[in-house]
Amino acid sequence: MKCPKCGHDTSVIDSRVTREGREIRRRRTCENCNYRFTTYERPEERLVYIVKKDQRREPFNRDKIFSGMHKACEKLNISSDDIDQSVNRLNRRVHDLNVDEVESTRIGQFVMEALYELDEVAYIRFASVYLRFQDISEFTRHVEALRRKRKKSAAQSKT
């Protein structure tokens, strides 16, 4: 692989399998300028298309999901690694559907579920944009439903 800084050849100084065992992380160094960087090797998966609300189709883009989740988690105590692992699970979930096309609404639900597991504030941030709340009362109803869900979950974990 070529160095992104100077374009010369690089060598691998460390390789390890990620936690899910689905990709390999490699630390590389440039033989010319000694620049160090990380690459990830993952198997190429079949192309899945996302069917938008207006029926347009576009390829599923893992990076777009990561970017959206990262924005929802901005200024919260959530590491990029945690977001990346969550996106990896979501990506696996989409590909495990074993279909050529997935409705964008289903992907949105997957993202909301993943964010809920990471952080409730991140979940609400994403939901407020994704669900397009029309007014404050709609937003408040959603937050109250979230509170009830949390209380129910806490009560069940005590028993």
C-alpha positions, 0 to 999 in steps of 0.5 A, spaced: 500 500 500 502 507 498 503 512 503 497 517 503 502 522 505 508 521 500 506 516 495 511 511 497 511 504 499 509 502 506 510 496 510 505 493 516 508 493 523 502 490 526 496 486 525 490 484 529 483 481 528 478 486 531 473 484 536 468 481 532 473 477 528 470 480 521 476 485 519 483 486 520 486 492 523 493 493 520 498 499 523 503 501 517 509 505 516 512 509 510 519 506 508 520 513 506 517 519 510 516 514 516 508 516 517 504 511 521 497 510 519 492 504 520 488 501 515 482 496 516 481 490 511 474 487 511 471 482 506 467 485 500 460 484 501 454 483 496 451 490 494 445 492 498 441 498 495 437 502 500 430 504 497 428 511 499 421 514 500 421 517 493 423 510 491 430 512 489 435 507 490 442 508 492 448 503 495 448 502 502 453 506 505 457 504 512 460 510 512 454 514 511 451 510 517 457 512 521 457 519 520 450 520 522 451 516 528 457 520 530 453 526 529 448 524 534 453 522 539 457 529 538 459 532 545 457 526 549 462 521 552 461 516 547 468 513 543 469 513 536 470 505 537 464 504 540 460 508 535 464 503 530 463 497 533 455 499 533 456 500 526 459 494 524 453 490 528 448 494 524 452 493 517 452 485 519 444 486 521 443 489 514 447 484 510 444 478 514 437 480 511 440 477 505 436 481 500 438 486 495 434 492 497 432 494 504 427 500 505 430 506 508 425 506 514 428 499 516 435 502 516 433 508 520 429 503 525 436 499 526 440 506 527 435 508 532 435 501 536 443 502 535 443 509 538 438 507 544 443 502 546 449 507 546 446 513 549 439 515 550 441 523 548 444 520 542 438 516 540 433 523 542 438 527 537 437 522 531 430 521 532 428 528 532 431 529 526 429 522 523 422 522 525 421 529 523 417 531 530 412 537 527 411 540 534 414 540 541 408 536 544 410 530 539 417 531 541 415 530 549 411 524 547 417 521 544 421 522 550 415 520 555 415 514 552 422 513 552 422 514 560 416 509 561 421 504 557 427 505 561 422 505 568 419 498 565 426 496 564 429 498 570 423 494 574 424 488 570 431 488 572 430 488 579 426 482 579 
